[in-house]
Amino acid sequence: MNKPRPDPVCVITGAASGIGRAAALRFAREGWRVAALDRDARGLRRLKRGRLGARIIPLICDLNDLPAIPFLARRILREIAPPRVIVNNAGVHIYSAIEETTEEIWTKSLNVNLLSASALIREFVPAMKQMRGAAIVNVSSRNALSSSPRSVTYDAAKAGLLAMTRTLAVELGGFGIRVNALLPGVIVTPIHKELLDNKRFRRNYCKLIPLNRFGTAEEIANVIFFLASDQASFITGQGIVADGGQISGQNYSKIFEQTR
């Protein structure tokens, strides 16, 4: 009698809130076990207490602490299982003018937004090479293509994540591992709470978005799941923009409130 195959495992960083939380819940609903990584212990406890908590394995970690990542990855391999999917979602956006941008800011931004993703991939790829349907989804940002002032470290790190995605897609394609990036625009998540609580900002910024609204974490999670699934089995090395059409262009009559 054949043993039932264990449910596949997905590793998601930044899983305690926002896009990461929505992605964790989406994978759990689809029958995956989710290794949910975040430094926010309270947020992880809330995620674990939810209806799908039995499928969530919360793991507290600080992705700014690069030397700790190999130990965490080995724990996942030993105590859970090799992941079939990695979602590098965690991010930090530190606003600073270039003359105020310290080495500490650069280090934290690069560690959390870029180098931690590389470290996790490095640890898990040997096992993923033995699987069918393995995939990596890197959550970059529309800022990788269209920059903002006072965002030099964030924009550079997210652009690096997009470039790394292309390189790894070529490097790992022969092993059947697909690597794609998702580039969200402004999404309603806790990281944007201060801006989104500002009614003037919301009203004016939406003029830049053809769909006239911000995205939701659930919408981005849907794209992440698609890119990780077999439905996207011939897609690799791509940067998928999900920004409501903003990067495609603006309707200037709307921006300047022109009327017919």
KOLLO-164155 format. One record per residue (C-alpha): residue in three letters; x, y, z. Coordinates in nm, 3 decimals, padded with zeros to 5 digits. Example, Ala and Ser with C-alpha at 12.3 -4.5 7.8 and 13.67 -1.06 7.14 Angstrom:
// residues 2
PT code      px      py      pz
PT  ALA  01.230 -00.450  00.780
PT  SER  01.367 -00.106  00.714
***
This chain:
// residues 260
PT code      px      py      pz
PT  MET  00.000  00.000  00.000
PT  ASN  00.141  00.337 -00.105
PT  LYS  00.191  00.597  00.164
PT  PRO  00.003  00.924  00.111
PT  ARG  00.228  01.198 -00.021
PT  PRO  00.292  01.471  00.235
PT  ASP  00.153  01.815  00.164
PT  PRO  00.405  02.040 -00.011
PT  VAL  00.592  02.303  00.188
PT  CYS  00.622  02.673  00.110
PT  VAL  00.859  02.910  00.289
PT  ILE  00.732  03.270  00.308
PT  THR  00.925  03.559  00.460
PT  GLY  00.750  03.860  00.609
PT  ALA  00.450  03.636  00.675
PT  ALA  00.310  03.807  00.985
PT  SER  00.126  04.086  00.803
PT  GLY  00.038  04.241  00.469
PT  ILE  00.123  04.057  00.150
PT  GLY  00.314  03.783  00.332
PT  ARG  00.021  03.703  00.558
PT  ALA -00.221  03.697  00.264
PT  ALA  00.014  03.467  00.072
PT  ALA  00.053  03.234  00.370
PT  LEU -00.325  03.203  00.400
PT  ARG -00.365  03.147  00.025
PT  PHE -00.112  02.863  00.022
PT  ALA -00.264  02.712  00.336
PT  ARG -00.612  02.717  00.180
PT  GLU -00.471  02.530 -00.117
PT  GLY -00.342  02.250  00.108
PT  TRP  00.020  02.358  00.157
PT  ARG  00.214  02.363  00.479
PT  VAL  00.362  02.707  00.528
PT  ALA  00.685  02.789  00.709
PT  ALA  00.597  03.146  00.806
PT  LEU  00.904  03.359  00.878
PT  ASP  00.891  03.698  01.046
PT  ARG  01.045  03.892  01.332
PT  ASP  00.696  03.991  01.454
PT  ALA  00.617  03.720  01.710
PT  ARG  00.274  03.866  01.788
PT  GLY  00.174  03.871  01.421
PT  LEU  00.288  03.511  01.379
PT  ARG  00.083  03.405  01.681
PT  ARG -00.227  03.569  01.528
PT  LEU -00.161  03.386  01.202
PT  LYS -00.121  03.055  01.385
PT  ARG -00.442  03.104  01.585
PT  GLY -00.650  03.148  01.269
PT  ARG -00.874  02.893  01.103
PT  LEU -00.586  02.762  00.890
PT  GLY -00.337  02.763  01.175
PT  ALA -00.282  02.389  01.161
PT  ARG -00.101  02.438  00.831
PT  ILE  00.114  02.728  00.955
PT  ILE  00.456  02.670  01.113
PT  PRO  00.560  03.006  01.263
PT  LEU  00.934  03.077  01.279
PT  ILE  01.066  03.394  01.438
PT  CYS  01.364  03.539  01.256
PT  ASP  01.531  03.869  01.177
PT  LEU  01.642  03.875  00.814
PT  ASN  01.884  04.155  00.894
PT  ASP  02.084  03.890  01.082
PT  LEU  02.234  03.712  00.780
PT  PRO  02.456  03.467  00.976
PT  ALA  02.144  03.320  01.141
PT  ILE  01.974  03.232  00.812
PT  PRO  02.166  02.908  00.734
PT  PHE  02.082  02.771  01.080
PT  LEU  01.713  02.853  01.032
PT  ALA  01.709  02.697  00.685
PT  ARG  01.869  02.378  00.814
PT  ARG  01.609  02.362  01.088
PT  ILE  01.333  02.382  00.828
PT  LEU  01.497  02.107  00.623
PT  ARG  01.539  01.888  00.930
PT  GLU  01.212  01.947  01.116
PT  ILE  00.961  02.025  00.840
PT  ALA  01.069  01.929  00.488
PT  PRO  01.251  02.076  00.189
PT  PRO  01.031  02.352  00.046
PT  ARG  00.893  02.323 -00.304
PT  VAL  00.833  02.698 -00.310
PT  ILE  01.015  02.996 -00.162
PT  VAL  00.843  03.333 -00.145
PT  ASN  01.093  03.606 -00.062
PT  ASN  00.844  03.870  00.042
PT  ALA  00.996  04.050  00.343
PT  GLY  01.097  04.408  00.283
PT  VAL  01.193  04.728  00.456
PT  HIS  01.158  05.078  00.310
PT  ILE  01.375  05.333  00.489
PT  TYR  01.317  05.684  00.354
PT  SER  01.625  05.909  00.354
PT  ALA  01.786  06.169  00.132
PT  ILE  02.118  06.052 -00.008
PT  GLU  02.319  06.284  00.217
PT  GLU  02.142  06.132  00.519
PT  THR  02.179  05.771  00.407
PT  THR  02.419  05.600  00.646
PT  GLU  02.603  05.272  00.609
PT  GLU  02.364  05.128  00.866
PT  ILE  02.066  05.214  00.647
PT  TRP  02.234  05.065  00.340
PT  THR  02.323  04.747  00.528
PT  LYS  01.975  04.691  00.668
PT  SER  01.802  04.761  00.338
PT  LEU  02.031  04.533  00.139
PT  ASN  02.018  04.257  00.400
PT  VAL  01.639  04.245  00.434
PT  ASN  01.540  04.324  00.074
PT  LEU  01.808  04.135 -00.118
PT  LEU  02.080  03.940  00.060
PT  SER  01.848  03.740  00.286
PT  ALA  01.664  03.618 -00.023
PT  SER  01.991  03.505 -00.175
PT  ALA  02.087  03.330  00.150
PT  LEU  01.760  03.136  00.172
PT  ILE  01.777  03.033 -00.191
PT  ARG  02.137  02.918 -00.149
PT  GLU  02.042  02.693  00.143
PT  PHE  01.730  02.540 -00.014
PT  VAL  01.826  02.502 -00.380
PT  PRO  02.023  02.175 -00.343
PT  ALA  01.709  02.001 -00.215
PT  MET  01.481  02.181 -00.460
PT  LYS  01.688  02.050 -00.750
PT  GLN  01.559  01.703 -00.663
PT  MET  01.192  01.807 -00.687
PT  ARG  00.942  01.851 -00.964
PT  GLY  00.756  02.181 -00.984
PT  ALA  00.990  02.380 -00.761
PT  ALA  00.955  02.757 -00.783
PT  ILE  01.085  03.078 -00.631
PT  VAL  00.886  03.401 -00.621
PT  ASN  01.074  03.717 -00.526
PT  VAL  00.854  04.008 -00.425
PT  SER  01.038  04.306 -00.567
PT  SER  00.862  04.639 -00.623
PT  ARG  00.749  04.866 -00.900
PT  ASN  01.029  05.088 -00.763
PT  ALA  01.273  04.849 -00.927
PT  LEU  01.163  05.009 -01.257
PT  SER  01.038  05.354 -01.154
PT  SER  01.210  05.524 -00.864
PT  SER  01.099  05.762 -00.592
PT  PRO  01.293  06.033 -00.408
PT  ARG  01.436  05.947 -00.067
PT  SER  01.420  05.576 -00.155
PT  VAL  01.769  05.510 -00.284
PT  THR  01.847  05.203 -00.071
PT  TYR  01.503  05.047 -00.123
PT  ASP  01.500  05.109 -00.496
PT  ALA  01.854  04.977 -00.542
PT  ALA  01.785  04.664 -00.338
PT  LYS  01.458  04.587 -00.516
PT  ALA  01.622  04.641 -00.855
PT  GLY  01.893  04.400 -00.745
PT  LEU  01.628  04.144 -00.649
PT  LEU  01.476  04.173 -00.996
PT  ALA  01.818  04.126 -01.159
PT  MET  01.890  03.827 -00.936
PT  THR  01.558  03.677 -01.044
PT  ARG  01.661  03.684 -01.410
PT  THR  02.004  03.538 -01.339
PT  LEU  01.871  03.253 -01.126
PT  ALA  01.600  03.172 -01.378
PT  VAL  01.875  03.103 -01.632
PT  GLU  02.101  02.928 -01.380
PT  LEU  01.834  02.700 -01.233
PT  GLY  01.610  02.645 -01.534
PT  GLY  01.793  02.328 -01.630
PT  PHE  01.688  02.178 -01.296
PT  GLY  01.324  02.267 -01.355
PT  ILE  01.325  02.541 -01.093
PT  ARG  01.132  02.847 -01.205
PT  VAL  01.224  03.190 -01.066
PT  ASN  00.999  03.492 -01.110
PT  ALA  00.956  03.831 -00.952
PT  LEU  00.642  04.022 -00.864
PT  LEU  00.654  04.402 -00.870
PT  PRO  00.362  04.548 -00.672
PT  GLY  00.262  04.910 -00.674
PT  VAL  00.101  05.072 -00.371
PT  ILE -00.082  04.802 -00.177
PT  VAL -00.302  04.850  00.129
PT  THR -00.073  04.699  00.394
PT  PRO  00.056  04.808  00.737
PT  ILE  00.384  04.930  00.584
PT  HIS  00.188  05.204  00.404
PT  LYS -00.052  05.284  00.691
PT  GLU  00.079  05.634  00.763
PT  LEU  00.051  05.738  00.400
PT  LEU -00.283  05.570  00.341
PT  ASP -00.435  05.734  00.648
PT  ASN -00.372  06.068  00.479
PT  LYS -00.688  06.145  00.277
PT  ARG -00.511  06.403  00.062
PT  PHE -00.243  06.153 -00.031
PT  ARG -00.499  05.886 -00.115
PT  ARG -00.704  06.121 -00.331
PT  ASN -00.407  06.261 -00.523
PT  TYR -00.210  05.940 -00.563
PT  CYS -00.506  05.751 -00.705
PT  LYS -00.500  05.998 -00.994
PT  LEU -00.176  05.829 -01.103
PT  ILE -00.336  05.484 -01.116
PT  PRO -00.557  05.399 -01.416
PT  LEU -00.770  05.165 -01.202
PT  ASN -00.832  05.454 -00.959
PT  ARG -00.747  05.256 -00.645
PT  PHE -00.474  05.084 -00.449
PT  GLY -00.421  04.711 -00.459
PT  THR -00.501  04.467 -00.181
PT  ALA -00.272  04.212 -00.020
PT  GLU -00.506  03.936 -00.132
PT  GLU -00.476  04.042 -00.498
PT  ILE -00.097  04.025 -00.476
PT  ALA -00.114  03.689 -00.297
PT  ASN -00.320  03.554 -00.587
PT  VAL -00.043  03.647 -00.832
PT  ILE  00.223  03.496 -00.604
PT  PHE  00.031  03.170 -00.586
PT  PHE -00.018  03.163 -00.962
PT  LEU  00.353  03.215 -01.029
PT  ALA  00.439  02.938 -00.783
PT  SER  00.183  02.695 -00.921
PT  ASP  00.199  02.453 -01.212
PT  GLN -00.041  02.685 -01.398
PT  ALA  00.265  02.906 -01.459
PT  SER  00.485  02.611 -01.557
PT  PHE  00.633  02.784 -01.866
PT  ILE  00.693  03.121 -01.701
PT  THR  01.036  03.197 -01.559
PT  GLY  01.275  03.490 -01.539
PT  GLN  00.991  03.742 -01.551
PT  GLY  00.908  04.052 -01.352
PT  ILE  00.529  04.077 -01.329
PT  VAL  00.407  04.429 -01.249
PT  ALA  00.086  04.455 -01.045
PT  ASP  00.027  04.826 -00.991
PT  GLY -00.316  04.902 -01.132
PT  GLY -00.156  05.023 -01.455
PT  GLN  00.045  05.307 -01.301
PT  ILE  00.376  05.229 -01.468
PT  SER  00.208  05.204 -01.808
PT  GLY  00.121  05.573 -01.807
PT  GLN -00.105  05.834 -01.654
PT  ASN -00.426  05.996 -01.763
PT  TYR -00.318  06.360 -01.748
PT  SER -00.669  06.493 -01.780
PT  LYS -00.741  06.319 -01.452
PT  ILE -00.419  06.438 -01.289
PT  PHE -00.478  06.802 -01.378
PT  GLU -00.855  06.772 -01.330
PT  GLN -00.930  06.881 -01.682
PT  THR -01.286  06.842 -01.802
PT  ARG -01.432  06.818 -02.144
***
